[in-house]
């Protein structure tokens, strides 16, 4: 794959594991927190209406 992209194996590892993987992890964590907040908000709304 590194030949196809024209970069070395080490550069490919840095791009994947130092840049892309942490970004994906942070994005998924933020989405989880947003979902969790919405879930708690909807549960509180249901308690009030019942």
N, C-alpha and C positions, 0 to 999 in steps of 0.2 A: 504494500500500500504506500510505503514511503517513496518508492520509485515512481508511482503513479502521480503523487502529489509534488514530487520534486524537492522533498525535505528529508532530513535524516530521521532515523528511528527515535533518537533522543528528542529532537524537536517535536515530533509527533506525540511522544509521551507527555511532554510539557504542555502542549496545546490541549490534549485530552484530559489529563489528570490534574493539572494545576489551574487551568482556565475553565474548560467546559464543564467538567464534573462538579466543581463547587458552585458554578452558576446554576446548574440544573437543581442541585440540592437546595440552594437558597430559594429558588423560585417555587419548588414544591413545598418547602416549609412555609413560605408566606401564603401559598394557596391553602394549605392545611389550616393555618391560623385564621384565615378569612372564613373558611367553611365552619370551623369550630365556633367562631364568634356568631355567625349567622344561625347555627344550630341552637346555641344557648339563647339567642334572642328569640327564636321561634318557640322554644320551650317556655320561656318566660311569658310570651304572649298567650300561649295556650293555657297556662295556669291562670292568668288574669281572666280569660274569657270563660273558664269553667267555673 
